[in-house]
Amino acid sequence: MLALRLTRGTHPLVLARRLLVAAASAGVGFLLLCTLGHALGHPEQAPASTLRLLWCVLPLAATVQFAVAVARTDPSTRPRPGLSAIGLGPARLALLAAASTAVTCALGSAVALLLYLHLRGDLTGLPFDGAAAGLLAGDQPVPLAAVLTLLVVVPVTAAAAAALALRPRPAPLSEDSEGADETMPSGLPWGVALIAIGLAVETYAGRSGGGDGLPLPGRFDGSPAAVLAGWVLTAIGLATAGPALVHGCGRLLQTARPGAVRLLAGRVLMTESRRVGRPLGVVCAVLSGLLAAASLYGSDTGSDAFGPLTGLGATLILACTCATLLTAALESRQGRAPVTEALLDAGAPPTALRTAALLRAGILLAVFLPLTWAVGELAALPLKG
């Protein structure tokens, strides 16, 4: 009940972010229900239905990541002085954030159920002249237990992830916190190794041409499972190496006798590398995958290789990862708000702060855009032959 009251009284921008989480949850719930419809309509193709269900893990992971990022930036769940006196300490606030996330995702799941039933014709007759009835097994009864099980996956997973991410942690010692931004995040070697392994797996699978197809929801059935597994490893590697790359960009800005603006921009990147680097690496991985898919299938088969549900899943992944990156940038901006205010009070010109922000964005684009293009081309190269 407290989570519902806080939801009603939140700022419109915070409410808009929660509505975006609900929309993403509705999309994932609809994909899961469509997988159930395929299983009902094609009982003889149980392995294919299982693979379609596994494909829904990617948009589910992107949605959960976005929900956690929104929960982290929610002002109603931040520890503030005086809340512990009324029983709202850090642990209770983490549970409150998890409850708010569950309520938001449950709203999206309810919308997905209504849309699914409407397209099947269970509510007001068959829409679109029954075009979706075959895809959703409109002639079969809906198993209530299976529907409820699939619809609670997103709220439960997102709530558990939010509670885990916002759980109270012991405060670091002062001497450790002072030099925390001076060290290289240690994920770069592991990230490079995972990228290399993923590309090697894709190359081997592309040359051998073996492996069974791993069908997406809709069409696009022809990619070997090993190729897709290699892309997943490459994506994990980019996400792992992201914080170290952002930290390196900050160091690069501070080389060769930097001025005040370059020094400020570099220090901010080094400090926020762990917060912004992983979402940026995930976006880089998603864009590289889209570039590889467009390079492979854009010129030969056109849009016939992609079905409507495949397009929905790809849109969810891209939208949620980009929204997560923007939310992490907003969290970073909120975290350094006291420093920005102190600089302005000390007489720093606002143009210097804007120039530092442009420098940060410029060097990140200069590093990550070529990396995204290179990984996408290398991922598609073994399959073009």
Summary of the structure (lengths in Angstrom):
residues: 385
radius of gyration: 23.1
end to end distance: 58.7
largest distance: 72.4
contacts: 1281
relative contact order: 0.11
helix: 76%
strand: 1%
